[in-house]
Amino acid sequence: MRATLATDDGALIFIRYNGRVDFSNPEAPGPAYTTPRFETGDERDAWRNTIQAVMNGRSDGRTPIAYRLCELR
């Protein structure tokens, strides 16, 4: 997945991640696991460029996947 996010203060942050999710049962999709990275040229948010994160989440089959995001240290 790739997306560009805009912060409240106008910074643009590019996020990309790969991962996996089990959609074999559309009624109750399995957990999703991803490894996002962030890129920005805005100096106020440059610290995000150094983060390696992991996310896990789940969908109830009716709504998008809700993720929990953690930084690896």
FILOSE-517196 format. One record per atom (N, C-alpha, C, O): residue number from 1; residue in three letters; x, y, z. Coordinates in pm, 1 decimal, always signed. Layout:
N
NUM, ALA, X, Y, Z
...
//
This chain:
73
1, MET, +83.1, -114.0, +0.0
1, MET, +0.0, +0.0, +0.0
1, MET, +89.0, +122.1, +0.0
1, MET, +194.8, +122.9, +63.0
2, ARG, +46.1, +225.9, -71.0
2, ARG, +116.8, +353.1, -71.6
2, ARG, +13.4, +463.7, -59.0
2, ARG, -93.0, +457.8, -120.7
3, ALA, +45.2, +565.4, +21.8
3, ALA, -45.8, +677.9, +38.5
3, ALA, +32.6, +800.2, +82.1
3, ALA, +140.3, +788.7, +140.5
4, THR, -21.9, +916.5, +53.6
4, THR, +33.6, +1041.0, +103.6
4, THR, -65.0, +1098.8, +203.4
4, THR, -183.3, +1115.9, +173.9
5, LEU, -14.0, +1128.4, +322.2
5, LEU, -96.4, +1183.2, +429.5
5, LEU, -61.0, +1330.1, +448.6
5, LEU, +54.6, +1369.0, +432.2
6, ALA, -160.3, +1411.7, +483.3
6, ALA, -137.1, +1552.3, +514.8
6, ALA, -164.1, +1572.2, +663.6
6, ALA, -269.2, +1532.5, +714.1
7, THR, -68.6, +1633.8, +733.7
7, THR, -86.8, +1661.1, +875.8
7, THR, -168.1, +1789.5, +893.8
7, THR, -188.0, +1864.9, +798.6
8, ASP, -214.2, +1813.4, +1015.3
8, ASP, -291.4, +1934.1, +1044.5
8, ASP, -213.5, +2061.6, +1016.8
8, ASP, -272.1, +2165.2, +985.6
9, ASP, -79.7, +2054.0, +1028.3
9, ASP, +1.5, +2173.5, +1006.7
9, ASP, +57.4, +2183.0, +864.2
9, ASP, +145.7, +2264.7, +838.0
10, GLY, +6.9, +2100.6, +772.8
10, GLY, +41.4, +2112.7, +632.2
10, GLY, +155.9, +2028.2, +581.1
10, GLY, +188.7, +2035.8, +462.7
11, ALA, +218.0, +1947.9, +665.9
11, ALA, +326.6, +1861.0, +619.5
11, ALA, +268.4, +1743.7, +540.8
11, ALA, +159.6, +1695.0, +571.7
12, LEU, +341.1, +1699.1, +439.8
12, LEU, +301.9, +1580.5, +363.5
12, LEU, +392.9, +1465.9, +402.7
12, LEU, +514.7, +1481.8, +409.9
13, ILE, +333.4, +1350.0, +428.0
13, ILE, +408.3, +1231.2, +468.1
13, ILE, +366.2, +1116.2, +378.3
13, ILE, +248.5, +1081.0, +371.0
14, PHE, +463.0, +1058.8, +310.8
14, PHE, +439.8, +941.8, +226.6
14, PHE, +456.5, +818.7, +313.3
14, PHE, +555.6, +806.6, +385.2
15, ILE, +361.5, +727.9, +307.6
15, ILE, +368.9, +601.9, +382.1
15, ILE, +355.5, +487.7, +282.4
15, ILE, +275.1, +492.6, +189.3
16, ARG, +436.6, +384.8, +304.7
16, ARG, +426.2, +263.6, +221.7
16, ARG, +444.1, +143.8, +312.4
16, ARG, +521.4, +146.7, +408.2
17, TYR, +372.0, +39.7, +280.8
17, TYR, +391.4, -82.7, +357.9
17, TYR, +347.2, -204.1, +280.3
17, TYR, +261.2, -197.7, +192.4
18, ASN, +409.0, -314.7, +315.6
18, ASN, +373.6, -447.1, +266.2
18, ASN, +325.2, -527.3, +385.2
18, ASN, +351.1, -492.2, +500.3
19, GLY, +256.3, -632.4, +357.0
19, GLY, +211.7, -716.4, +466.5
19, GLY, +123.8, -828.5, +416.2
19, GLY, +126.0, -865.6, +298.9
20, ARG, +46.2, -880.9, +509.3
20, ARG, -43.9, -990.1, +471.5
20, ARG, -170.4, -982.7, +555.7
20, ARG, -169.9, -935.5, +669.4
21, VAL, -278.1, -1030.8, +496.2
21, VAL, -405.7, -1043.4, +567.0
21, VAL, -476.6, -1165.3, +508.8
21, VAL, -468.3, -1191.4, +388.7
22, ASP, -544.7, -1237.8, +592.4
22, ASP, -614.4, -1359.0, +550.0
22, ASP, -760.7, -1324.7, +522.5
22, ASP, -838.6, -1302.6, +615.2
23, PHE, -797.6, -1320.4, +393.3
23, PHE, -936.3, -1294.2, +354.5
23, PHE, -1008.4, -1422.0, +311.9
23, PHE, -1107.1, -1415.3, +238.7
24, SER, -960.8, -1537.7, +356.3
24, SER, -1023.8, -1663.8, +315.5
24, SER, -1166.4, -1676.1, +368.0
24, SER, -1247.4, -1748.1, +309.6
25, ASN, -1198.1, -1607.4, +476.7
25, ASN, -1335.0, -1604.2, +528.5
25, ASN, -1382.6, -1459.1, +526.4
25, ASN, -1353.2, -1384.2, +619.4
26, PRO, -1456.5, -1417.1, +421.1
26, PRO, -1498.6, -1277.3, +409.9
26, PRO, -1586.8, -1230.2, +525.2
26, PRO, -1593.9, -1110.4, +552.6
27, GLU, -1653.1, -1321.8, +592.0
27, GLU, -1738.1, -1285.1, +705.7
27, GLU, -1656.1, -1241.3, +826.3
27, GLU, -1701.2, -1159.1, +906.1
28, ALA, -1536.4, -1295.8, +839.4
28, ALA, -1449.7, -1263.8, +953.9
28, ALA, -1303.8, -1269.7, +908.4
28, ALA, -1233.9, -1367.0, +936.3
29, PRO, -1258.0, -1165.3, +838.4
29, PRO, -1119.1, -1166.8, +790.9
29, PRO, -1020.3, -1186.8, +906.0
29, PRO, -1041.6, -1141.0, +1018.2
30, GLY, -913.5, -1255.8, +874.3
30, GLY, -811.4, -1282.2, +974.6
30, GLY, -730.6, -1158.5, +1005.9
30, GLY, -757.1, -1051.2, +951.6
31, PRO, -632.6, -1172.0, +1092.5
31, PRO, -551.9, -1056.5, +1129.1
31, PRO, -466.9, -1008.3, +1011.3
31, PRO, -434.5, -1084.5, +920.3
32, ALA, -432.3, -880.6, +1016.0
32, ALA, -346.0, -818.9, +916.0
32, ALA, -215.7, -778.9, +983.9
32, ALA, -216.6, -728.7, +1096.3
33, TYR, -104.3, -801.2, +915.8
33, TYR, +27.9, -764.9, +966.3
33, TYR, +100.4, -685.5, +858.3
33, TYR, +105.3, -729.1, +743.3
34, THR, +156.7, -570.0, +893.0
34, THR, +227.4, -488.3, +795.2
34, THR, +350.9, -424.5, +858.7
34, THR, +366.7, -423.2, +980.8
35, THR, +438.5, -371.2, +771.6
35, THR, +561.8, -304.7, +817.0
35, THR, +574.7, -169.5, +746.1
35, THR, +640.3, -160.4, +642.4
36, PRO, +513.0, -65.0, +800.8
36, PRO, +516.8, +64.7, +734.8
36, PRO, +648.0, +140.3, +752.2
36, PRO, +718.4, +125.7, +852.1
37, ARG, +678.4, +222.1, +650.4
37, ARG, +789.6, +318.5, +652.1
37, ARG, +732.0, +453.0, +611.3
37, ARG, +635.1, +460.1, +535.7
38, PHE, +792.3, +558.9, +661.9
38, PHE, +744.8, +694.2, +636.6
38, PHE, +854.1, +775.4, +568.5
38, PHE, +972.8, +755.0, +594.3
39, GLU, +813.4, +868.3, +480.9
39, GLU, +908.7, +957.8, +415.2
39, GLU, +847.2, +1096.6, +409.1
39, GLU, +732.0, +1112.5, +368.7
40, THR, +924.1, +1196.7, +449.3
40, THR, +880.8, +1335.0, +436.6
40, THR, +1001.8, +1424.7, +416.1
40, THR, +1111.1, +1395.4, +464.4
41, GLY, +981.3, +1533.3, +344.6
41, GLY, +1085.5, +1633.5, +328.0
41, GLY, +1066.2, +1751.4, +422.0
41, GLY, +1147.4, +1843.8, +424.0
42, ASP, +959.0, +1748.3, +499.5
42, ASP, +929.3, +1856.0, +592.8
42, ASP, +1015.7, +1840.2, +717.5
42, ASP, +1009.6, +1737.3, +784.9
43, GLU, +1095.9, +1941.5, +748.3
43, GLU, +1189.7, +1931.6, +860.9
43, GLU, +1119.2, +1911.3, +994.7
43, GLU, +1176.3, +1850.6, +1085.3
44, ARG, +996.7, +1960.8, +1008.8
44, ARG, +923.7, +1944.3, +1135.3
44, ARG, +891.9, +1797.5, +1164.1
44, ARG, +877.4, +1758.2, +1279.9
45, ASP, +881.4, +1717.5, +1059.3
45, ASP, +846.7, +1576.9, +1076.1
45, ASP, +956.0, +1483.8, +1026.6
45, ASP, +930.4, +1365.4, +1005.0
46, ALA, +1077.5, +1534.7, +1008.0
46, ALA, +1187.5, +1453.6, +955.2
46, ALA, +1218.9, +1334.2, +1044.1
46, ALA, +1270.8, +1233.8, +995.1
47, TRP, +1189.2, +1342.0, +1172.5
47, TRP, +1213.6, +1229.1, +1263.0
47, TRP, +1137.5, +1104.8, +1218.4
47, TRP, +1177.9, +993.0, +1250.3
48, ARG, +1028.4, +1122.9, +1145.5
48, ARG, +949.7, +1007.2, +1098.3
48, ARG, +1027.6, +924.4, +996.4
48, ARG, +1001.7, +805.0, +981.2
49, ASN, +1123.0, +986.7, +926.3
49, ASN, +1201.7, +915.3, +825.4
49, ASN, +1286.5, +804.2, +885.5
49, ASN, +1329.2, +714.0, +813.4
50, THR, +1311.7, +808.6, +1015.0
50, THR, +1398.0, +709.7, +1079.9
50, THR, +1320.6, +594.2, +1142.3
50, THR, +1381.0, +501.8, +1196.9
51, ILE, +1189.1, +598.2, +1134.9
51, ILE, +1106.4, +497.6, +1203.3
51, ILE, +1086.4, +373.3, +1117.2
51, ILE, +1055.0, +382.3, +998.5
52, GLN, +1104.9, +259.5, +1178.5
52, GLN, +1055.7, +133.3, +1122.5
52, GLN, +945.7, +88.4, +1217.0
52, GLN, +968.6, +70.7, +1336.6
53, ALA, +828.4, +70.5, +1163.7
53, ALA, +713.9, +35.4, +1247.5
53, ALA, +657.0, -99.4, +1206.0
53, ALA, +689.3, -152.4, +1099.7
54, VAL, +573.0, -152.9, +1290.9
54, VAL, +493.0, -271.0, +1260.3
54, VAL, +348.8, -237.8, +1295.9
54, VAL, +322.4, -162.5, +1389.5
55, MET, +256.9, -294.5, +1220.7
55, MET, +115.3, -275.1, +1249.9
55, MET, +46.6, -409.9, +1247.5
55, MET, +81.4, -498.2, +1169.2
56, ASN, -50.8, -423.8, +1334.3
56, ASN, -139.4, -538.5, +1323.6
56, ASN, -281.1, -488.1, +1340.5
56, ASN, -305.1, -387.1, +1406.7
57, GLY, -373.2, -558.2, +1281.1
57, GLY, -511.5, -513.5, +1287.2
57, GLY, -606.5, -622.4, +1244.8
57, GLY, -566.6, -733.4, +1209.4
58, ARG, -734.1, -587.4, +1249.4
58, ARG, -839.0, -682.6, +1214.3
58, ARG, -959.9, -604.1, +1165.7
58, ARG, -981.6, -489.8, +1206.0
59, SER, -1037.4, -666.4, +1079.4
59, SER, -1163.0, -608.7, +1032.2
59, SER, -1277.2, -697.0, +1079.9
59, SER, -1260.7, -817.5, +1098.5
60, ASP, -1392.5, -635.7, +1099.3
60, ASP, -1509.8, -716.1, +1135.4
60, ASP, -1585.1, -764.2, +1012.2
60, ASP, -1693.0, -822.2, +1024.6
61, GLY, -1529.8, -741.0, +893.7
61, GLY, -1591.9, -784.0, +769.8
61, GLY, -1683.4, -678.5, +709.1
61, GLY, -1720.4, -689.6, +592.3
62, ARG, -1720.5, -576.6, +785.8
62, ARG, -1806.7, -469.6, +736.7
62, ARG, -1734.6, -335.7, +728.2
62, ARG, -1772.7, -249.5, +649.0
63, THR, -1631.6, -318.1, +808.4
63, THR, -1559.1, -191.4, +812.8
63, THR, -1413.0, -214.5, +776.5
63, THR, -1366.4, -328.4, +777.8
64, PRO, -1339.6, -107.0, +743.9
64, PRO, -1196.4, -122.8, +713.4
64, PRO, -1119.6, -180.6, +832.4
64, PRO, -1167.9, -181.6, +945.6
65, ILE, -1001.7, -227.4, +804.0
65, ILE, -915.8, -283.1, +909.3
65, ILE, -874.6, -172.0, +1004.9
65, ILE, -830.5, -65.4, +961.8
66, ALA, -888.7, -196.7, +1132.5
66, ALA, -840.6, -104.5, +1236.5
66, ALA, -704.5, -155.3, +1280.7
66, ALA, -691.4, -270.4, +1322.4
67, TYR, -601.8, -69.2, +1271.7
67, TYR, -464.6, -108.5, +1299.3
67, TYR, -415.2, -53.9, +1433.2
67, TYR, -460.7, +50.0, +1481.1
68, ARG, -322.5, -125.8, +1490.5
68, ARG, -243.2, -77.8, +1604.1
68, ARG, -100.9, -63.3, +1550.4
68, ARG, -45.3, -158.0, +1494.6
69, LEU, -41.9, +55.7, +1567.3
69, LEU, +89.0, +88.0, +1513.3
69, LEU, +190.9, +96.8, +1625.9
69, LEU, +166.2, +162.0, +1727.4
70, CYS, +307.0, +30.3, +1608.2
70, CYS, +414.4, +33.5, +1708.6
70, CYS, +547.3, +58.4, +1638.2
70, CYS, +571.7, +6.7, +1529.2
71, GLU, +632.3, +137.6, +1701.3
71, GLU, +767.1, +162.0, +1649.6
71, GLU, +861.5, +53.9, +1700.6
71, GLU, +857.0, +18.2, +1818.3
72, LEU, +947.2, +1.3, +1612.7
72, LEU, +1049.2, -93.3, +1653.1
72, LEU, +1170.6, -15.8, +1702.6
72, LEU, +1212.3, +80.8, +1638.7
73, ARG, +1226.7, -56.1, +1813.4
73, ARG, +1345.7, +9.7, +1867.5
73, ARG, +1450.5, -91.9, +1901.7
73, ARG, +1558.4, -56.0, +1948.7
//
